[in-house]
Amino acid sequence: MIPGSFAYHRPTSVSEAVGLLTDLGDDARAIAGGHSLIPMMKLRLATPGHLVDLGGIAELKGIRTENGDVVIGAMTTQHELIGSDVLSAKVPILREASLLIADPQVRYLGTLGGNVANGDPGNDMPAVMLCLGAGYDVVGPTWARRIAAREFYQGAYFTALEPGEIVSAIRIPVPAAGHGYAYEKLKRKIGDYATAAAAVVLAMNGETVARCSIGLTNVAETPLWAEEAANIITGSTLDGETVKKAVAAAEAITSPASDGRGPAQYRTKMAGVMLARALARAKSRATSRPQS
Ligand SMILES: Cc1cc2nc3c(=O)[nH]c(=O)nc-3n(C[C@H](O)[C@H](O)[C@H](O)COP(=O)(O)OP(=O)(O)OC[C@H]3O[C@@H](n4cnc5c(N)ncnc54)[C@H](O)[C@@H]3O)c2cc1C
């Protein structure tokens, strides 16, 4: 339970951090809130010789709106997401999902950037980001680029980030006013990772679903964007038969591991149950409006 020794660096700008990560190479890791990395170091599953702390970089903090997007600095904590009036008004699913992560102690330090960059299929924010169609602003040694969340996750702890790159911000297109949303998470106890979870964002036109997007957490090596299930829901009244078909389509793309949270088949079924609940709750929250 004691990590290996490491050198500690505290840059004050993104360019300095990226320079350090590039110069120090494979032996260096960025550290944000430390609430995934430090447990890994204590278990000696990670043994970086250098930690580059992103905590002293002011430009990585803050929440702002820009051209119809909400832009959240990577070092914004989960606690700050919960307290943000902008997010509560524009993208309330982020508050709902944040409140289901761990406990207040973890959320005071754990960051959105760390949660989405970690690549752990158990993290809650990645599926929410797939559901919202978010993009990640990434800075490398001599470049900056944007990676769609839906293209970011390649395997457990394996993402599209190249050596030396960091996520600087998370960019979320603001869903239409009056949209419905829900994040439903099954966990064994408070503070646990998901046995399965589902994120839904939808818009209604009268009694019909005009748009729908679905993300699933911890039921595969990566978070899942359940595109086919969402297509089945779009255009429907969310009647029982359609929901059943969508649940079956979502379950079909899962491939969870059997582990302490239950056998694979159970976790797949729970993903379906979470999805059905999230669809119903999202509909109940949507303000019906004719689409322009
Ligand atoms: C008891 C406990 C329960 C938890 N339960 C949950 C849960 O239910 N749901 C959940 O989602 N999470 C959970 N977590 C994890 C928590 O949310 C972490 O805070 C989060 O996963 C990582 O954020 P961090 O800021 O702590 O990142 P760190 O631990 O500092 O970093 C994690 C990884 O991301 C990399 N990284 C960090 N920031 C960046 C960046 N800006 N750019 C590129 N790479 C970066 C690091 O190099 C490292 O590899 C739990 C943690 C604990 C200790």
The ligand as an ORCA input file, in Angstrom:
! r2SCAN-3c Opt
* xyz 0 1
  C     -13.157      5.223     -3.246
  C     -13.280      5.720     -4.645
  C     -14.475      5.530     -5.316
  C     -14.607      5.984     -6.630
  N     -15.812      5.795     -7.266
  C     -15.976      6.269     -8.522
  C     -17.224      6.131     -9.198
  O     -18.203      5.605     -8.686
  N     -17.296      6.631    -10.457
  C     -16.267      7.248    -11.072
  O     -16.395      7.697    -12.194
  N     -15.065      7.383    -10.456
  C     -14.905      6.923     -9.209
  N     -13.700      7.073     -8.576
  C     -12.589      7.685     -9.327
  C     -12.610      9.204     -9.201
  O     -13.743      9.767     -9.826
  C     -11.322      9.797     -9.811
  O     -11.213     11.052     -9.275
  C     -11.297      9.874    -11.318
  O     -11.433      8.616    -11.911
  C      -9.953     10.400    -11.841
  O      -9.865     11.757    -11.655
  P      -8.596     12.370    -10.955
  O      -8.687     13.832    -11.173
  O      -8.550     11.887     -9.571
  O      -7.405     11.789    -11.863
  P      -6.014     11.123    -11.476
  O      -6.224      9.982    -10.547
  O      -5.054     12.171    -11.054
  O      -5.577     10.589    -12.912
  C      -6.194      9.471    -13.512
  C      -5.521      9.162    -14.841
  O      -5.830     10.161    -15.794
  C      -4.635     10.832    -16.244
  N      -4.998     12.252    -16.317
  C      -5.509     13.020    -15.337
  N      -5.815     14.237    -15.798
  C      -5.457     14.240    -17.107
  C      -5.549     15.207    -18.152
  N      -6.058     16.430    -17.955
  N      -5.101     14.862    -19.378
  C      -4.601     13.622    -19.609
  N      -4.499     12.666    -18.673
  C      -4.940     12.969    -17.433
  C      -3.558     10.518    -15.225
  O      -2.275     10.506    -15.822
  C      -3.990      9.122    -14.777
  O      -3.538      8.175    -15.699
  C     -13.528      6.638     -7.273
  C     -12.327      6.821     -6.591
  C     -12.190      6.367     -5.293
  C     -10.893      6.581     -4.589
*
